[in-house]
Amino acid sequence: MKKWIKAAGVRAVKTVAQTAVATIGTAAVMGAVDWKMVASASVLAGILSLLTSVAGLPEVKEE
């Protein structure tokens, strides 16, 4: 269980960071960064990443 929590957490943090970078980049091209939108999209991506990890993580072998 510890391995799964660590792996799912790492994956979620990476997903949040990637979403934030993509959202900021897109918003900057459009002229203004809406920080509430960046935060909400990033948090949602992190939650979805954790929920997806429930189906299984290839880096965590089942015992």
Predicted model as a PDB file, atoms N, CA, C, CB and O in Angstrom, pLDDT in the B-factor column:
MODEL        1                                                                  
ATOM      1  N   MET A   1       0.816  -1.196   0.000  1.00 81.00           N  
ATOM      2  CA  MET A   1       0.000   0.000   0.000  1.00 81.00           C  
ATOM      3  C   MET A   1       0.862   1.263   0.000  1.00 81.00           C  
ATOM      4  CB  MET A   1      -0.930  -0.003   1.201  1.00 81.00           C  
ATOM      5  O   MET A   1       0.542   2.239  -0.678  1.00 81.00           O  
ATOM      6  N   LYS A   2       1.966   1.237   0.770  1.00 87.00           N  
ATOM      7  CA  LYS A   2       2.858   2.410   0.808  1.00 87.00           C  
ATOM      8  C   LYS A   2       3.431   2.719  -0.567  1.00 87.00           C  
ATOM      9  CB  LYS A   2       4.002   2.182   1.805  1.00 87.00           C  
ATOM     10  O   LYS A   2       3.523   3.877  -0.972  1.00 87.00           O  
ATOM     11  N   LYS A   3       3.819   1.650  -1.285  1.00 87.00           N  
ATOM     12  CA  LYS A   3       4.386   1.847  -2.623  1.00 87.00           C  
ATOM     13  C   LYS A   3       3.357   2.488  -3.551  1.00 87.00           C  
ATOM     14  CB  LYS A   3       4.872   0.503  -3.210  1.00 87.00           C  
ATOM     15  O   LYS A   3       3.683   3.375  -4.340  1.00 87.00           O  
ATOM     16  N   TRP A   4       2.107   2.024  -3.445  1.00 84.00           N  
ATOM     17  CA  TRP A   4       1.062   2.560  -4.305  1.00 84.00           C  
ATOM     18  C   TRP A   4       0.818   4.032  -4.002  1.00 84.00           C  
ATOM     19  CB  TRP A   4      -0.231   1.763  -4.137  1.00 84.00           C  
ATOM     20  O   TRP A   4       0.712   4.844  -4.921  1.00 84.00           O  
ATOM     21  N   ILE A   5       0.729   4.383  -2.720  1.00 89.00           N  
ATOM     22  CA  ILE A   5       0.485   5.772  -2.326  1.00 89.00           C  
ATOM     23  C   ILE A   5       1.602   6.676  -2.839  1.00 89.00           C  
ATOM     24  CB  ILE A   5       0.363   5.889  -0.793  1.00 89.00           C  
ATOM     25  O   ILE A   5       1.346   7.762  -3.357  1.00 89.00           O  
ATOM     26  N   LYS A   6       2.848   6.214  -2.688  1.00 91.00           N  
ATOM     27  CA  LYS A   6       3.988   7.016  -3.145  1.00 91.00           C  
ATOM     28  C   LYS A   6       3.948   7.180  -4.670  1.00 91.00           C  
ATOM     29  CB  LYS A   6       5.325   6.360  -2.708  1.00 91.00           C  
ATOM     30  O   LYS A   6       4.103   8.290  -5.179  1.00 91.00           O  
ATOM     31  N   ALA A   7       3.742   6.078  -5.392  1.00 88.00           N  
ATOM     32  CA  ALA A   7       3.725   6.134  -6.852  1.00 88.00           C  
ATOM     33  C   ALA A   7       2.555   6.968  -7.367  1.00 88.00           C  
ATOM     34  CB  ALA A   7       3.655   4.725  -7.433  1.00 88.00           C  
ATOM     35  O   ALA A   7       2.720   7.755  -8.299  1.00 88.00           O  
ATOM     36  N   ALA A   8       1.376   6.800  -6.770  1.00 89.00           N  
ATOM     37  CA  ALA A   8       0.205   7.576  -7.194  1.00 89.00           C  
ATOM     38  C   ALA A   8       0.409   9.053  -6.883  1.00 89.00           C  
ATOM     39  CB  ALA A   8      -1.077   7.055  -6.502  1.00 89.00           C  
ATOM     40  O   ALA A   8       0.010   9.913  -7.668  1.00 89.00           O  
ATOM     41  N   GLY A   9       1.025   9.353  -5.749  1.00 92.00           N  
ATOM     42  CA  GLY A   9       1.299  10.745  -5.385  1.00 92.00           C  
ATOM     43  C   GLY A   9       2.267  11.410  -6.343  1.00 92.00           C  
ATOM     44  O   GLY A   9       2.056  12.546  -6.769  1.00 92.00           O  
ATOM     45  N   VAL A  10       3.328  10.697  -6.679  1.00 92.00           N  
ATOM     46  CA  VAL A  10       4.316  11.230  -7.628  1.00 92.00           C  
ATOM     47  C   VAL A  10       3.665  11.477  -8.976  1.00 92.00           C  
ATOM     48  CB  VAL A  10       5.513  10.263  -7.783  1.00 92.00           C  
ATOM     49  O   VAL A  10       3.883  12.514  -9.602  1.00 92.00           O  
ATOM     50  N   ARG A  11       2.870  10.525  -9.414  1.00 91.00           N  
ATOM     51  CA  ARG A  11       2.194  10.664 -10.705  1.00 91.00           C  
ATOM     52  C   ARG A  11       1.229  11.847 -10.684  1.00 91.00           C  
ATOM     53  CB  ARG A  11       1.441   9.369 -11.062  1.00 91.00           C  
ATOM     54  O   ARG A  11       1.148  12.597 -11.657  1.00 91.00           O  
ATOM     55  N   ALA A  12       0.499  12.018  -9.587  1.00 94.00           N  
ATOM     56  CA  ALA A  12      -0.461  13.124  -9.475  1.00 94.00           C  
ATOM     57  C   ALA A  12       0.248  14.476  -9.463  1.00 94.00           C  
ATOM     58  CB  ALA A  12      -1.310  12.969  -8.206  1.00 94.00           C  
ATOM     59  O   ALA A  12      -0.212  15.424 -10.099  1.00 94.00           O  
ATOM     60  N   VAL A  13       1.361  14.568  -8.745  1.00 95.00           N  
ATOM     61  CA  VAL A  13       2.118  15.832  -8.697  1.00 95.00           C  
ATOM     62  C   VAL A  13       2.639  16.190 -10.088  1.00 95.00           C  
ATOM     63  CB  VAL A  13       3.300  15.728  -7.691  1.00 95.00           C  
ATOM     64  O   VAL A  13       2.580  17.351 -10.494  1.00 95.00           O  
ATOM     65  N   LYS A  14       3.142  15.209 -10.807  1.00 95.00           N  
ATOM     66  CA  LYS A  14       3.623  15.459 -12.172  1.00 95.00           C  
ATOM     67  C   LYS A  14       2.476  15.932 -13.070  1.00 95.00           C  
ATOM     68  CB  LYS A  14       4.271  14.181 -12.760  1.00 95.00           C  
ATOM     69  O   LYS A  14       2.644  16.844 -13.879  1.00 95.00           O  
ATOM     70  N   THR A  15       1.319  15.302 -12.916  1.00 95.00           N  
ATOM     71  CA  THR A  15       0.160  15.679 -13.719  1.00 95.00           C  
ATOM     72  C   THR A  15      -0.281  17.105 -13.413  1.00 95.00           C  
ATOM     73  CB  THR A  15      -0.995  14.708 -13.475  1.00 95.00           C  
ATOM     74  O   THR A  15      -0.603  17.872 -14.320  1.00 95.00           O  
ATOM     75  N   VAL A  16      -0.293  17.456 -12.120  1.00 96.00           N  
ATOM     76  CA  VAL A  16      -0.657  18.823 -11.722  1.00 96.00           C  
ATOM     77  C   VAL A  16       0.309  19.826 -12.344  1.00 96.00           C  
ATOM     78  CB  VAL A  16      -0.659  18.964 -10.178  1.00 96.00           C  
ATOM     79  O   VAL A  16      -0.117  20.845 -12.887  1.00 96.00           O  
ATOM     80  N   ALA A  17       1.605  19.542 -12.266  1.00 96.00           N  
ATOM     81  CA  ALA A  17       2.609  20.458 -12.823  1.00 96.00           C  
ATOM     82  C   ALA A  17       2.456  20.597 -14.337  1.00 96.00           C  
ATOM     83  CB  ALA A  17       4.025  19.968 -12.483  1.00 96.00           C  
ATOM     84  O   ALA A  17       2.528  21.703 -14.871  1.00 96.00           O  
ATOM     85  N   GLN A  18       2.247  19.483 -15.022  1.00 95.00           N  
ATOM     86  CA  GLN A  18       2.092  19.525 -16.476  1.00 95.00           C  
ATOM     87  C   GLN A  18       0.847  20.317 -16.873  1.00 95.00           C  
ATOM     88  CB  GLN A  18       2.016  18.101 -17.047  1.00 95.00           C  
ATOM     89  O   GLN A  18       0.873  21.089 -17.832  1.00 95.00           O  
ATOM     90  N   THR A  19      -0.228  20.122 -16.135  1.00 94.00           N  
ATOM     91  CA  THR A  19      -1.466  20.853 -16.428  1.00 94.00           C  
ATOM     92  C   THR A  19      -1.291  22.343 -16.185  1.00 94.00           C  
ATOM     93  CB  THR A  19      -2.621  20.316 -15.578  1.00 94.00           C  
ATOM     94  O   THR A  19      -1.765  23.165 -16.969  1.00 94.00           O  
ATOM     95  N   ALA A  20      -0.614  22.690 -15.103  1.00 93.00           N  
ATOM     96  CA  ALA A  20      -0.377  24.109 -14.802  1.00 93.00           C  
ATOM     97  C   ALA A  20       0.452  24.764 -15.902  1.00 93.00           C  
ATOM     98  CB  ALA A  20       0.332  24.264 -13.441  1.00 93.00           C  
ATOM     99  O   ALA A  20       0.132  25.862 -16.357  1.00 93.00           O  
ATOM    100  N   VAL A  21       1.505  24.097 -16.323  1.00 93.00           N  
ATOM    101  CA  VAL A  21       2.362  24.656 -17.379  1.00 93.00           C  
ATOM    102  C   VAL A  21       1.567  24.831 -18.675  1.00 93.00           C  
ATOM    103  CB  VAL A  21       3.594  23.743 -17.626  1.00 93.00           C  
ATOM    104  O   VAL A  21       1.672  25.864 -19.336  1.00 93.00           O  
ATOM    105  N   ALA A  22       0.778  23.829 -19.033  1.00 91.00           N  
ATOM    106  CA  ALA A  22      -0.006  23.917 -20.269  1.00 91.00           C  
ATOM    107  C   ALA A  22      -1.059  25.014 -20.180  1.00 91.00           C  
ATOM    108  CB  ALA A  22      -0.678  22.574 -20.572  1.00 91.00           C  
ATOM    109  O   ALA A  22      -1.267  25.753 -21.142  1.00 91.00           O  
ATOM    110  N   THR A  23      -1.723  25.126 -19.037  1.00 90.00           N  
ATOM    111  CA  THR A  23      -2.766  26.133 -18.872  1.00 90.00           C  
ATOM    112  C   THR A  23      -2.180  27.537 -18.862  1.00 90.00           C  
ATOM    113  CB  THR A  23      -3.545  25.883 -17.585  1.00 90.00           C  
ATOM    114  O   THR A  23      -2.741  28.447 -19.473  1.00 90.00           O  
ATOM    115  N   ILE A  24      -1.071  27.720 -18.183  1.00 90.00           N  
ATOM    116  CA  ILE A  24      -0.415  29.032 -18.146  1.00 90.00           C  
ATOM    117  C   ILE A  24       0.056  29.420 -19.543  1.00 90.00           C  
ATOM    118  CB  ILE A  24       0.779  29.023 -17.159  1.00 90.00           C  
ATOM    119  O   ILE A  24      -0.114  30.562 -19.971  1.00 90.00           O  
ATOM    120  N   GLY A  25       0.648  28.463 -20.246  1.00 86.00           N  
ATOM    121  CA  GLY A  25       1.126  28.736 -21.603  1.00 86.00           C  
ATOM    122  C   GLY A  25       0.008  29.123 -22.538  1.00 86.00           C  
ATOM    123  O   GLY A  25       0.147  30.064 -23.318  1.00 86.00           O  
ATOM    124  N   THR A  26      -1.104  28.407 -22.470  1.00 84.00           N  
ATOM    125  CA  THR A  26      -2.256  28.720 -23.318  1.00 84.00           C  
ATOM    126  C   THR A  26      -2.842  30.076 -22.972  1.00 84.00           C  
ATOM    127  CB  THR A  26      -3.326  27.643 -23.183  1.00 84.00           C  
ATOM    128  O   THR A  26      -3.166  30.866 -23.859  1.00 84.00           O  
ATOM    129  N   ALA A  27      -2.977  30.345 -21.680  1.00 82.00           N  
ATOM    130  CA  ALA A  27      -3.552  31.622 -21.247  1.00 82.00           C  
ATOM    131  C   ALA A  27      -2.642  32.791 -21.613  1.00 82.00           C  
ATOM    132  CB  ALA A  27      -3.804  31.609 -19.735  1.00 82.00           C  
ATOM    133  O   ALA A  27      -3.125  33.864 -21.975  1.00 82.00           O  
ATOM    134  N   ALA A  28      -1.336  32.592 -21.520  1.00 76.00           N  
ATOM    135  CA  ALA A  28      -0.393  33.664 -21.849  1.00 76.00           C  
ATOM    136  C   ALA A  28      -0.492  34.039 -23.321  1.00 76.00           C  
ATOM    137  CB  ALA A  28       1.045  33.242 -21.508  1.00 76.00           C  
ATOM    138  O   ALA A  28      -0.382  35.212 -23.677  1.00 76.00           O  
ATOM    139  N   VAL A  29      -0.701  33.042 -24.172  1.00 76.00           N  
ATOM    140  CA  VAL A  29      -0.849  33.315 -25.603  1.00 76.00           C  
ATOM    141  C   VAL A  29      -2.122  34.131 -25.843  1.00 76.00           C  
ATOM    142  CB  VAL A  29      -0.888  31.989 -26.418  1.00 76.00           C  
ATOM    143  O   VAL A  29      -2.164  34.981 -26.733  1.00 76.00           O  
ATOM    144  N   MET A  30      -3.148  33.867 -25.051  1.00 72.00           N  
ATOM    145  CA  MET A  30      -4.414  34.580 -25.198  1.00 72.00           C  
ATOM    146  C   MET A  30      -4.370  35.967 -24.557  1.00 72.00           C  
ATOM    147  CB  MET A  30      -5.544  33.765 -24.587  1.00 72.00           C  
ATOM    148  O   MET A  30      -5.279  36.771 -24.767  1.00 72.00           O  
ATOM    149  N   GLY A  31      -3.322  36.258 -23.776  1.00 77.00           N  
ATOM    150  CA  GLY A  31      -3.155  37.620 -23.270  1.00 77.00           C  
ATOM    151  C   GLY A  31      -3.211  37.790 -21.774  1.00 77.00           C  
ATOM    152  O   GLY A  31      -2.640  38.750 -21.257  1.00 77.00           O  
ATOM    153  N   ALA A  32      -3.873  36.900 -21.049  1.00 84.00           N  
ATOM    154  CA  ALA A  32      -3.973  37.067 -19.601  1.00 84.00           C  
ATOM    155  C   ALA A  32      -4.101  35.705 -18.927  1.00 84.00           C  
ATOM    156  CB  ALA A  32      -5.174  37.966 -19.234  1.00 84.00           C  
ATOM    157  O   ALA A  32      -4.829  34.831 -19.398  1.00 84.00           O  
ATOM    158  N   VAL A  33      -3.393  35.544 -17.835  1.00 85.00           N  
ATOM    159  CA  VAL A  33      -3.438  34.285 -17.099  1.00 85.00           C  
ATOM    160  C   VAL A  33      -4.480  34.413 -15.990  1.00 85.00           C  
ATOM    161  CB  VAL A  33      -2.031  33.919 -16.512  1.00 85.00           C  
ATOM    162  O   VAL A  33      -4.365  35.275 -15.119  1.00 85.00           O  
ATOM    163  N   ASP A  34      -5.487  33.560 -16.028  1.00 85.00           N  
ATOM    164  CA  ASP A  34      -6.507  33.503 -14.976  1.00 85.00           C  
ATOM    165  C   ASP A  34      -6.040  32.454 -13.966  1.00 85.00           C  
ATOM    166  CB  ASP A  34      -7.947  33.151 -15.564  1.00 85.00           C  
ATOM    167  O   ASP A  34      -6.190  31.253 -14.192  1.00 85.00           O  
ATOM    168  N   TRP A  35      -5.476  32.916 -12.854  1.00 88.00           N  
ATOM    169  CA  TRP A  35      -4.850  32.022 -11.891  1.00 88.00           C  
ATOM    170  C   TRP A  35      -5.855  31.078 -11.229  1.00 88.00           C  
ATOM    171  CB  TRP A  35      -4.135  32.830 -10.835  1.00 88.00           C  
ATOM    172  O   TRP A  35      -5.496  29.966 -10.845  1.00 88.00           O  
ATOM    173  N   LYS A  36      -7.109  31.512 -11.093  1.00 91.00           N  
ATOM    174  CA  LYS A  36      -8.130  30.616 -10.544  1.00 91.00           C  
ATOM    175  C   LYS A  36      -8.369  29.445 -11.490  1.00 91.00           C  
ATOM    176  CB  LYS A  36      -9.450  31.381 -10.293  1.00 91.00           C  
ATOM    177  O   LYS A  36      -8.535  28.305 -11.054  1.00 91.00           O  
ATOM    178  N   MET A  37      -8.386  29.737 -12.788  1.00 90.00           N  
ATOM    179  CA  MET A  37      -8.571  28.675 -13.773  1.00 90.00           C  
ATOM    180  C   MET A  37      -7.385  27.718 -13.763  1.00 90.00           C  
ATOM    181  CB  MET A  37      -8.762  29.269 -15.175  1.00 90.00           C  
ATOM    182  O   MET A  37      -7.564  26.502 -13.831  1.00 90.00           O  
ATOM    183  N   VAL A  38      -6.176  28.266 -13.678  1.00 90.00           N  
ATOM    184  CA  VAL A  38      -4.973  27.434 -13.639  1.00 90.00           C  
ATOM    185  C   VAL A  38      -5.032  26.515 -12.421  1.00 90.00           C  
ATOM    186  CB  VAL A  38      -3.689  28.314 -13.600  1.00 90.00           C  
ATOM    187  O   VAL A  38      -4.781  25.315 -12.537  1.00 90.00           O  
ATOM    188  N   ALA A  39      -5.362  27.070 -11.262  1.00 93.00           N  
ATOM    189  CA  ALA A  39      -5.411  26.272 -10.038  1.00 93.00           C  
ATOM    190  C   ALA A  39      -6.497  25.205 -10.109  1.00 93.00           C  
ATOM    191  CB  ALA A  39      -5.645  27.172  -8.830  1.00 93.00           C  
ATOM    192  O   ALA A  39      -6.256  24.050  -9.756  1.00 93.00           O  
ATOM    193  N   SER A  40      -7.683  25.580 -10.560  1.00 95.00           N  
ATOM    194  CA  SER A  40      -8.778  24.605 -10.587  1.00 95.00           C  
ATOM    195  C   SER A  40      -8.520  23.497 -11.602  1.00 95.00           C  
ATOM    196  CB  SER A  40     -10.098  25.301 -10.905  1.00 95.00           C  
ATOM    197  O   SER A  40      -8.799  22.331 -11.324  1.00 95.00           O  
ATOM    198  N   ALA A  41      -7.997  23.841 -12.764  1.00 94.00           N  
ATOM    199  CA  ALA A  41      -7.688  22.818 -13.761  1.00 94.00           C  
ATOM    200  C   ALA A  41      -6.586  21.882 -13.260  1.00 94.00           C  
ATOM    201  CB  ALA A  41      -7.265  23.473 -15.085  1.00 94.00           C  
ATOM    202  O   ALA A  41      -6.641  20.675 -13.493  1.00 94.00           O  
ATOM    203  N   SER A  42      -5.598  22.434 -12.581  1.00 95.00           N  
ATOM    204  CA  SER A  42      -4.492  21.629 -12.077  1.00 95.00           C  
ATOM    205  C   SER A  42      -4.934  20.692 -10.958  1.00 95.00           C  
ATOM    206  CB  SER A  42      -3.375  22.531 -11.586  1.00 95.00           C  
ATOM    207  O   SER A  42      -4.545  19.524 -10.927  1.00 95.00           O  
ATOM    208  N   VAL A  43      -5.742  21.205 -10.045  1.00 95.00           N  
ATOM    209  CA  VAL A  43      -6.249  20.364  -8.947  1.00 95.00           C  
ATOM    210  C   VAL A  43      -7.143  19.256  -9.503  1.00 95.00           C  
ATOM    211  CB  VAL A  43      -7.036  21.221  -7.913  1.00 95.00           C  
ATOM    212  O   VAL A  43      -7.044  18.108  -9.069  1.00 95.00           O  
ATOM    213  N   LEU A  44      -8.002  19.585 -10.447  1.00 96.00           N  
ATOM    214  CA  LEU A  44      -8.858  18.573 -11.055  1.00 96.00           C  
ATOM    215  C   LEU A  44      -8.019  17.500 -11.749  1.00 96.00           C  
ATOM    216  CB  LEU A  44      -9.825  19.222 -12.054  1.00 96.00           C  
ATOM    217  O   LEU A  44      -8.330  16.314 -11.647  1.00 96.00           O  
ATOM    218  N   ALA A  45      -6.979  17.897 -12.441  1.00 96.00           N  
ATOM    219  CA  ALA A  45      -6.106  16.931 -13.102  1.00 96.00           C  
ATOM    220  C   ALA A  45      -5.448  16.008 -12.078  1.00 96.00           C  
ATOM    221  CB  ALA A  45      -5.035  17.655 -13.933  1.00 96.00           C  
ATOM    222  O   ALA A  45      -5.318  14.807 -12.314  1.00 96.00           O  
ATOM    223  N   GLY A  46      -5.032  16.571 -10.940  1.00 95.00           N  
ATOM    224  CA  GLY A  46      -4.433  15.753  -9.888  1.00 95.00           C  
ATOM    225  C   GLY A  46      -5.406  14.743  -9.319  1.00 95.00           C  
ATOM    226  O   GLY A  46      -5.048  13.587  -9.091  1.00 95.00           O  
ATOM    227  N   ILE A  47      -6.643  15.175  -9.087  1.00 94.00           N  
ATOM    228  CA  ILE A  47      -7.673  14.264  -8.574  1.00 94.00           C  
ATOM    229  C   ILE A  47      -7.962  13.159  -9.583  1.00 94.00           C  
ATOM    230  CB  ILE A  47      -8.969  15.036  -8.247  1.00 94.00           C  
ATOM    231  O   ILE A  47      -8.071  11.989  -9.215  1.00 94.00           O  
ATOM    232  N   LEU A  48      -8.085  13.529 -10.844  1.00 93.00           N  
ATOM    233  CA  LEU A  48      -8.320  12.526 -11.879  1.00 93.00           C  
ATOM    234  C   LEU A  48      -7.155  11.543 -11.990  1.00 93.00           C  
ATOM    235  CB  LEU A  48      -8.555  13.206 -13.221  1.00 93.00           C  
ATOM    236  O   LEU A  48      -7.362  10.356 -12.243  1.00 93.00           O  
ATOM    237  N   SER A  49      -5.945  12.035 -11.802  1.00 92.00           N  
ATOM    238  CA  SER A  49      -4.777  11.162 -11.824  1.00 92.00           C  
ATOM    239  C   SER A  49      -4.847  10.135 -10.700  1.00 92.00           C  
ATOM    240  CB  SER A  49      -3.492  11.985 -11.709  1.00 92.00           C  
ATOM    241  O   SER A  49      -4.580   8.953 -10.918  1.00 92.00           O  
ATOM    242  N   LEU A  50      -5.204  10.584  -9.501  1.00 90.00           N  
ATOM    243  CA  LEU A  50      -5.331   9.652  -8.372  1.00 90.00           C  
ATOM    244  C   LEU A  50      -6.435   8.628  -8.619  1.00 90.00           C  
ATOM    245  CB  LEU A  50      -5.613  10.420  -7.073  1.00 90.00           C  
ATOM    246  O   LEU A  50      -6.263   7.443  -8.331  1.00 90.00           O  
ATOM    247  N   LEU A  51      -7.560   9.080  -9.148  1.00 88.00           N  
ATOM    248  CA  LEU A  51      -8.653   8.150  -9.438  1.00 88.00           C  
ATOM    249  C   LEU A  51      -8.262   7.139 -10.519  1.00 88.00           C  
ATOM    250  CB  LEU A  51      -9.900   8.923  -9.873  1.00 88.00           C  
ATOM    251  O   LEU A  51      -8.635   5.968 -10.441  1.00 88.00           O  
ATOM    252  N   THR A  52      -7.524   7.584 -11.508  1.00 87.00           N  
ATOM    253  CA  THR A  52      -7.052   6.682 -12.554  1.00 87.00           C  
ATOM    254  C   THR A  52      -6.068   5.665 -11.985  1.00 87.00           C  
ATOM    255  CB  THR A  52      -6.397   7.476 -13.694  1.00 87.00           C  
ATOM    256  O   THR A  52      -6.032   4.518 -12.429  1.00 87.00           O  
ATOM    257  N   SER A  53      -5.277   6.078 -11.012  1.00 85.00           N  
ATOM    258  CA  SER A  53      -4.299   5.185 -10.400  1.00 85.00           C  
ATOM    259  C   SER A  53      -4.958   4.038  -9.642  1.00 85.00           C  
ATOM    260  CB  SER A  53      -3.401   5.966  -9.465  1.00 85.00           C  
ATOM    261  O   SER A  53      -4.327   3.004  -9.420  1.00 85.00           O  
ATOM    262  N   VAL A  54      -6.211   4.204  -9.246  1.00 82.00           N  
ATOM    263  CA  VAL A  54      -6.924   3.134  -8.550  1.00 82.00           C  
ATOM    264  C   VAL A  54      -7.027   1.904  -9.447  1.00 82.00           C  
ATOM    265  CB  VAL A  54      -8.332   3.606  -8.118  1.00 82.00           C  
ATOM    266  O   VAL A  54      -7.022   0.774  -8.958  1.00 82.00           O  
ATOM    267  N   ALA A  55      -7.120   2.120 -10.756  1.00 80.00           N  
ATOM    268  CA  ALA A  55      -7.208   1.007 -11.698  1.00 80.00           C  
ATOM    269  C   ALA A  55      -5.903   0.219 -11.773  1.00 80.00           C  
ATOM    270  CB  ALA A  55      -7.579   1.520 -13.079  1.00 80.00           C  
ATOM    271  O   ALA A  55      -5.891  -0.917 -12.247  1.00 80.00           O  
ATOM    272  N   GLY A  56      -4.814   0.811 -11.312  1.00 79.00           N  
ATOM    273  CA  GLY A  56      -3.542   0.111 -11.310  1.00 79.00           C  
ATOM    274  C   GLY A  56      -2.415   0.987 -11.826  1.00 79.00           C  
ATOM    275  O   GLY A  56      -2.594   1.830 -12.705  1.00 79.00           O  
ATOM    276  N   LEU A  57      -1.272   0.759 -11.256  1.00 74.00           N  
ATOM    277  CA  LEU A  57      -0.070   1.472 -11.664  1.00 74.00           C  
ATOM    278  C   LEU A  57       0.959   0.468 -12.157  1.00 74.00           C  
ATOM    279  CB  LEU A  57       0.500   2.319 -10.498  1.00 74.00           C  
ATOM    280  O   LEU A  57       1.311  -0.455 -11.422  1.00 74.00           O  
ATOM    281  N   PRO A  58       1.448   0.620 -13.373  1.00 73.00           N  
ATOM    282  CA  PRO A  58       2.408  -0.350 -13.897  1.00 73.00           C  
ATOM    283  C   PRO A  58       3.722  -0.379 -13.090  1.00 73.00           C  
ATOM    284  CB  PRO A  58       2.707  -0.034 -15.359  1.00 73.00           C  
ATOM    285  O   PRO A  58       4.405  -1.403 -13.070  1.00 73.00           O  
ATOM    286  N   GLU A  59       4.075   0.719 -12.434  1.00 75.00           N  
ATOM    287  CA  GLU A  59       5.317   0.738 -11.684  1.00 75.00           C  
ATOM    288  C   GLU A  59       5.201   0.069 -10.315  1.00 75.00           C  
ATOM    289  CB  GLU A  59       5.778   2.151 -11.516  1.00 75.00           C  
ATOM    290  O   GLU A  59       6.207  -0.114  -9.629  1.00 75.00           O  
ATOM    291  N   VAL A  60       3.980  -0.297  -9.912  1.00 74.00           N  
ATOM    292  CA  VAL A  60       3.768  -0.993  -8.646  1.00 74.00           C  
ATOM    293  C   VAL A  60       3.276  -2.392  -8.969  1.00 74.00           C  
ATOM    294  CB  VAL A  60       2.751  -0.229  -7.725  1.00 74.00           C  
ATOM    295  O   VAL A  60       2.147  -2.580  -9.423  1.00 74.00           O  
ATOM    296  N   LYS A  61       4.130  -3.362  -8.732  1.00 72.00           N  
ATOM    297  CA  LYS A  61       3.771  -4.741  -9.032  1.00 72.00           C  
ATOM    298  C   LYS A  61       2.850  -5.284  -7.940  1.00 72.00           C  
ATOM    299  CB  LYS A  61       5.037  -5.621  -9.167  1.00 72.00           C  
ATOM    300  O   LYS A  61       3.045  -5.037  -6.750  1.00 72.00           O  
ATOM    301  N   GLU A  62       1.845  -6.029  -8.387  1.00 64.00           N  
ATOM    302  CA  GLU A  62       0.919  -6.635  -7.426  1.00 64.00           C  
ATOM    303  C   GLU A  62       1.588  -7.790  -6.715  1.00 64.00           C  
ATOM    304  CB  GLU A  62      -0.364  -7.113  -8.123  1.00 64.00           C  
ATOM    305  O   GLU A  62       2.361  -8.542  -7.308  1.00 64.00           O  
ATOM    306  N   GLU A  63       1.281  -7.920  -5.441  1.00 54.00           N  
ATOM    307  CA  GLU A  63       1.875  -9.002  -4.658  1.00 54.00           C  
ATOM    308  C   GLU A  63       0.951 -10.174  -4.563  1.00 54.00           C  
ATOM    309  CB  GLU A  63       2.238  -8.528  -3.278  1.00 54.00           C  
ATOM    310  O   GLU A  63       1.290 -11.178  -3.938  1.00 54.00           O  
TER     311      GLU A  63                                                      
ENDMDL                                                                          
END                                                                             
